[in-house]
Amino acid sequence: MTTAKDLFIIALDLKHPVGQGDLSLALAGAELIDLIGAGAVAVDGDQIVPGGPPPPGDRFLGEAAAGLTRQAPYERIADWLWRRGRDLSAAYQTDLEENGELKPQRSSRLSFGSESLEPVDTPAHRRAADRWKEKEPVLTALAAVLGTDDEGSDDETGLDDEAVTIVVAAVHDAVMELEAVRQRRTIENAAFANLWRGP
């Protein structure tokens, strides 16, 4: 399992609903952090610089690495998050369902369409739960971006890698930008509805 898959599983257990768009951006950030950890990319300012090959055995990390801009000017982290994150949560959902890691569950807080999901008790789920229980810094930081209200969320996340810190900050900014877009659309839709209603 990767950080992104662990994050998806943890998002199912958060105390509030998590939007697909927010989760997709966080998953893209988690992939990038795993690629940094594997030496497949480096961060130079706000750009992603390709390095060695991605870690073997994970289709999503392979796809993420294959989609990197290989020549200068390299892609900005923010741009990559938006591009890579498009529909990424749905892709992870499908993959985890096909591998027997998720099952339908009515009371789940993470809902895609008409179907709500919960993790199956598997070694992968237990590993994700262990990382979360131990407040693993990267997983905790990414979950915080999604708005976790875990009791320990006021503590320092303990990120000691500058590149990882930059990525987490970029994910946070992207999620905030997405929320601003949502709010603007809500206001515009309300104004449009009022216009049709008249005085």
CORUR-V718459 format. One record per residue. RES is the residue in one small letter. PHI is phi in whole degrees, 0 to 359 (999 if undefined). OMEGA is omega in whole degrees, 0 to 359 (none if undefined). Layout:
BEGIN
{{RES	PHI	OMEGA} {RES	PHI	OMEGA}}
END
This chain:
BEGIN
{{m	999	179} {t	252	177} {t	301	180} {a	297	180} {k	293	176} {d	299	181} {l	297	179} {f	301	181} {i	297	180} {i	294	181} {a	299	178} {l	295	186} {d	258	178} {l	294	188} {k	278	179} {h	216	179} {p	297	177} {v	245	180} {g	289	179} {q	301	182} {g	295	179} {d	299	182} {l	295	179} {s	299	178} {l	295	179} {a	294	177} {l	296	178} {a	298	177} {g	295	178} {a	297	177} {e	300	182} {l	298	179} {i	295	177} {d	295	177} {l	294	176} {i	297	181} {g	298	180} {a	272	182} {g	78	181} {a	280	176} {v	216	170} {a	229	178} {v	249	177} {d	238	186} {g	67	177} {d	249	182} {q	248	179} {i	259	181} {v	255	180} {p	298	178} {g	232	181} {g	280	181} {p	289	177} {p	290	177} {p	296	183} {p	288	169} {g	96	178} {d	234	183} {r	299	185} {f	293	178} {l	293	176} {g	297	178} {e	296	180} {a	298	180} {a	294	181} {a	294	182} {g	271	181} {l	287	173} {t	285	189} {r	266	181} {q	232	177} {a	293	359} {p	286	182} {y	284	184} {e	286	175} {r	289	180} {i	303	182} {a	300	180} {d	296	180} {w	294	179} {l	301	180} {w	293	182} {r	288	181} {r	291	184} {g	286	183} {r	300	178} {d	60	185} {l	290	180} {s	296	178} {a	295	179} {a	294	177} {y	294	178} {q	302	181} {t	301	181} {d	297	182} {l	291	176} {e	294	181} {e	297	180} {n	268	177} {g	73	181} {e	269	180} {l	231	175} {k	216	178} {p	297	178} {q	203	188} {r	295	189} {s	267	180} {s	297	180} {r	268	179} {l	253	189} {s	238	175} {f	244	183} {g	65	182} {s	269	186} {e	252	173} {s	259	189} {l	229	171} {e	217	179} {p	290	172} {v	274	180} {d	286	181} {t	234	175} {p	305	180} {a	295	178} {h	295	179} {r	294	178} {r	295	178} {a	299	179} {a	297	179} {d	295	178} {r	300	181} {w	291	181} {k	297	180} {e	278	181} {k	54	178} {e	305	193} {p	304	183} {v	294	180} {l	297	179} {t	297	181} {a	295	180} {l	291	177} {a	295	178} {a	297	177} {v	299	180} {l	279	174} {g	93	177} {t	299	175} {d	247	177} {d	302	186} {e	301	182} {g	268	186} {s	291	179} {d	279	180} {d	287	174} {e	296	181} {t	285	176} {g	79	177} {l	291	182} {d	244	179} {d	243	184} {e	300	181} {a	297	179} {v	296	179} {t	299	179} {i	297	180} {v	294	179} {v	300	178} {a	297	179} {a	294	176} {v	298	179} {h	302	180} {d	298	181} {a	294	179} {v	295	177} {m	295	178} {e	296	178} {l	297	178} {e	296	178} {a	297	177} {v	297	179} {r	301	181} {q	296	179} {r	297	179} {r	295	179} {t	298	179} {i	296	180} {e	297	180} {n	294	178} {a	295	179} {a	296	180} {f	296	179} {a	297	179} {n	294	179} {l	298	181} {w	287	179} {r	290	182} {g	81	182} {p	293	none}}
END
